[in-house]
Amino acid sequence: MVNLTDAAVQKIKDFSTQNSSYQGKFFRVFIQSGGCHGFSYGFTFDQKRDNDEINQISDLEVLIDSESSKYLSGSKIDYIEDLHGAGFVVENPNAKGSCGCGNSVNF
């Protein structure tokens, strides 16, 4: 199970209402290979798949595939806007390390 801050929930809703191609889809969080520490976080709007774990958060359904779920369990996702930019930030208790930019992680 992952948790979303109020700021993350609001930003997902904003994205969904502002882009017609996202309507009728669900927010997906996943782990992908790549980055200087081996893995990176991914976020997209997508359809449900057979192996998805569904996290009900507020009135959102957040999808996580079974492989990514092992790495994301217990994570908190926030949406930050500051002088350095804006984006989703993952606080992951399973991560053993991350790079300086915060976009790559190892497990």
C-alpha positions in Angstrom: 0.0 0.0 0.0 1.2 3.5 -0.8 0.0 6.8 0.7 -0.5 10.1 -1.0 -0.4 13.5 0.6 -3.3 15.9 0.1 -1.1 17.9 -2.3 -0.5 14.8 -4.5 -4.2 13.8 -4.5 -5.1 17.4 -5.6 -2.5 17.5 -8.4 -3.6 14.1 -9.7 -7.2 15.4 -9.9 -5.9 18.6 -11.5 -4.0 16.6 -14.2 -7.0 14.4 -14.8 -9.5 17.2 -15.3 -7.1 19.3 -17.4 -6.2 16.6 -19.9 -9.1 14.8 -21.7 -6.8 11.8 -22.6 -6.5 11.1 -18.8 -10.2 10.9 -18.2 -11.5 7.4 -17.5 -8.0 6.3 -16.6 -6.4 5.6 -13.3 -3.2 7.0 -11.8 -0.4 4.4 -12.0 2.8 4.4 -9.9 5.6 2.1 -11.0 9.3 1.2 -10.7 11.4 1.0 -13.9 15.0 0.2 -14.7 17.2 3.1 -15.3 18.9 6.1 -13.6 22.3 6.3 -12.0 21.2 4.1 -9.0 19.5 1.4 -11.1 15.8 2.2 -10.8 13.5 5.2 -11.1 9.9 6.0 -10.2 7.3 6.4 -13.0 3.9 8.0 -12.9 1.2 7.8 -15.6 -2.5 7.6 -16.3 -3.5 4.1 -17.4 -6.1 1.4 -17.6 -6.3 -1.4 -15.0 -4.4 -4.6 -15.7 -4.9 -8.1 -14.3 -1.9 -8.0 -12.0 -2.6 -4.6 -10.6 -2.8 -3.8 -6.9 -5.5 -1.2 -6.4 -4.9 1.4 -3.6 -8.0 3.4 -2.7 -6.8 6.8 -1.5 -9.4 9.4 -0.9 -11.7 9.1 -3.9 -8.8 8.0 -6.2 -7.8 4.5 -7.3 -4.0 4.2 -7.6 -2.7 1.3 -9.6 0.6 -0.5 -8.9 1.7 -3.6 -10.8 2.7 -6.6 -8.7 6.4 -6.3 -9.3 6.5 -2.6 -8.4 4.4 -3.2 -5.3 7.3 -5.1 -3.7 9.4 -2.0 -3.9 6.8 0.6 -3.2 5.1 -0.9 -0.1 4.8 1.7 2.7 5.9 4.6 0.5 4.5 8.1 0.8 4.1 10.2 -2.4 3.9 14.0 -2.3 3.7 16.7 -4.9 6.2 19.5 -4.4 6.5 22.9 -6.1 9.5 25.0 -5.3 12.3 27.0 -6.9 13.9 23.9 -8.2 10.8 22.7 -10.1 7.7 20.7 -9.5 6.9 17.0 -9.4 6.0 13.9 -7.4 8.4 13.0 -4.7 8.5 9.5 -3.2 9.5 8.8 0.4 10.3 5.1 0.3 11.3 3.1 3.4 12.5 0.2 1.1 15.1 2.3 -0.7 18.7 1.7 0.3 20.0 4.8 -1.4 19.2 7.4 -4.0 21.1 9.9 -6.2 21.6 13.5 -5.5 18.8 14.6 -7.9 16.3 12.2 -6.2 15.2 10.7 -9.5 17.0 7.4 -9.1 17.0 4.8 -6.3 18.4 1.4 -5.4 16.9 -1.4 -3.4 
